Amino acid sequence: MRNNLFMAVDLGTSFIKTGVYDTAGNCLAQASEPVRDYRPEPGVFIQKGAELFDSALACVKDAVKQLGDKAGSIEAMVFSGQMSGFMGVDAAWEDITTWSCSLDTRYMPYADRQMKGLKDDFLAIGGTNFPAMAPKYEWYKTEFPAEAKKIAKYLMISGYVIGKLGNLNIEDAVIDRSYISWTGLADVGRGVWSGKICDALGLDTKYLPKIVDCNYVCGRLAPEYAGILGLRPGIPLVAGAGDKVAGCLGAGNVESGRVVFEASSYGEVSCCVKDYRPDVTERRLDVLCSAVPGEFYVTHFAAGSGITLDWFVDNFYRRHDEDKKTAFARIEKAIEGMPAGSRGLMAIGLLGGSSMPIDGALRGLWMGHDWSHGPEHFYHALLESFTYDFALALESADRLYPELDFSEVRVIGGGARSPVWIQMNADTSGKKYTALTMNDVSMWGAVILAGNAVGVFPDLKKTADNFVKTGRTYEPREEEGKIHRKHLEYYKAALTETRGFFLRLQQL
């Protein structure tokens, strides 16, 4: 080995990010590149594979340029990114379908139909209340039959980028275990494609990629792309993990009973467990395979929670001459000391519907406001709505795994910089919350996998634990918690009782 540098490529929805790290966890170079998307009409959100790949190349080139001569010391490239979506390519890796993530909701009628017949199998076998690839496969085959016949493999975006960079044979296309739950097509406990589910959908598993471990070397950087990027040819291309799972590894969520709350665009709470127990009562939890073989995360996400907060600040609070960071700091200051319950104002912040349990009818709602409420109260109520959503998921985890102690939650993501929100979560759940100070834990988690793949980090768990850096801790407050838990029950009831109104409104 030279100086043991590792490059992580994070394939996000809005941006592709690249980070280069040494074995001490120092980020030596970082770059980002926007990803173009197309929204020609409501419900349509697509990204072209060739443009995604070009953005990835540009991002990597930027980081390599920053490194200068040190770029020759990069020992492996590893990948992370979006965990829910669908892409079909032909035998030459040409994009047929475009990348269709969960924001592209054209498939929802097929998801609703599949859930009527397969929802118990999706949960018990596939580990999910929110299958994406399964209904997107049926949607595309039905509505674009001529194009569907050209497809050789159905992939996640990381598998597509790896296949292109390595110039792999299409039969060597891969998907790592961390991604398989939200396809809806896998037997998660066994780590294989589910014959029962695939047969029910009429999907031949030959069209699906090979399932591999997160530290699997998928191929090597092809000379043509090495020349474009300024890297040595033959660098190992390591599978890595989806951003949520990579973030859990980077945050040291590697022992049963540990919990991570990622306060990000798709906020998520993930509890580390040794076995999978389907949440058949509340259906609030999915399961993801950990990057550590033999372990799982029972998890709940609120689709677009961080995007909703961003939308609110951008549209209703930010001044015309103010950048978004300043606007967020200003609204954070405005809600300091605001009592639990937002002075009688309650919100439902699920602007894109509920993912767990799946309910596409739900939308956004504020109730109870009067002339005394200002923008800060509406924002505070949004924070409470997401807090209650995550608290209900933690209640399910406590019920399903009574032998585990989920009493402390580690916080990562942009929301970790919001003392008001973290304290709100601690008060509502009755658990201690600790903010982690390391940035981009998903990329660092991916780097740990790359180092493990080439023998630099032989023990994933020890390496993850050794690099965890904690910040402020928030203890739950009893009196505030009592108020929040009363509102929590009301929030839970509101999700059910308002559904009919949302449906009728949409039918208008």
Stockholm file with secondary structure:
# STOCKHOLM 1.0

chainA/1-508         MRNNLFMAVDLGTSFIKTGVYDTAGNCLAQASEPVRDYRPEPGVFIQKGAELFDSALACVKDAVKQLGDKAGSIEAMVFSGQMSGFMGVDAAWEDITTWSCSLDTRYMPYADRQMKGLKDDFLAIGGTNFPAMAPKYEWYKTEFPAEAKKIAKYLMISGYVIGKLGNLNIEDAVIDRSYISWTGLADVGRGVWSGKICDALGLDTKYLPKIVDCNYVCGRLAPEYAGILGLRPGIPLVAGAGDKVAGCLGAGNVESGRVVFEASSYGEVSCCVKDYRPDVTERRLDVLCSAVPGEFYVTHFAAGSGITLDWFVDNFYRRHDEDKKTAFARIEKAIEGMPAGSRGLMAIGLLGGSSMPIDGALRGLWMGHDWSHGPEHFYHALLESFTYDFALALESADRLYPELDFSEVRVIGGGARSPVWIQMNADTSGKKYTALTMNDVSMWGAVILAGNAVGVFPDLKKTADNFVKTGRTYEPREEEGKIHRKHLEYYKAALTETRGFFLRLQQL
#=GR chainA/1-508 SS CCSCEEEEEEECSSEEEEEEECTTSCEEEEEEEECCCBCCSTTCCBBCHHHHHHHHHHHHHHHHHHHGGGGGGEEEEEEEECCSEEEEECTTCCBSSCBEETTCGGGHHHHHHHHHHHHHHHHHTTCCSSCCHHHHHHHHHHHCHHHHTTCSEEECHHHHHHHHHHTCCGGGCEEEGGGSGGGTCEETTTTEECHHHHHHHTCCGGGSCEEECTTCEEEECCHHHHHHHTCCTTCEEECCCCHHHHHHHHTTCCSTTCEEEECSTTCEEEEEESSCCCCTTTCCCEEEECSSTTCEEEEEECTTHHHHHHHHHHHHTCCTTCCHHHHHHHHHHHHTTCCTTGGGCEEECCTTCEETTEETTCCCEEESCCTTCCHHHHHHHHHHHHHHHHHHHHHHHHHHCTTSCCCEEEEESGGGGCHHHHHHHHHHHTCEEEEECCSCHHHHHHHHHHHHHTTSSCCHHHHHHHTCCEEEEECCCHHHHHHHHHHHHHHHHHHHHTHHHHHHHHHC
#=GC SS_cons         CCSCEEEEEEECSSEEEEEEECTTSCEEEEEEEECCCBCCSTTCCBBCHHHHHHHHHHHHHHHHHHHGGGGGGEEEEEEEECCSEEEEECTTCCBSSCBEETTCGGGHHHHHHHHHHHHHHHHHTTCCSSCCHHHHHHHHHHHCHHHHTTCSEEECHHHHHHHHHHTCCGGGCEEEGGGSGGGTCEETTTTEECHHHHHHHTCCGGGSCEEECTTCEEEECCHHHHHHHTCCTTCEEECCCCHHHHHHHHTTCCSTTCEEEECSTTCEEEEEESSCCCCTTTCCCEEEECSSTTCEEEEEECTTHHHHHHHHHHHHTCCTTCCHHHHHHHHHHHHTTCCTTGGGCEEECCTTCEETTEETTCCCEEESCCTTCCHHHHHHHHHHHHHHHHHHHHHHHHHHCTTSCCCEEEEESGGGGCHHHHHHHHHHHTCEEEEECCSCHHHHHHHHHHHHHTTSSCCHHHHHHHTCCEEEEECCCHHHHHHHHHHHHHHHHHHHHTHHHHHHHHHC
//
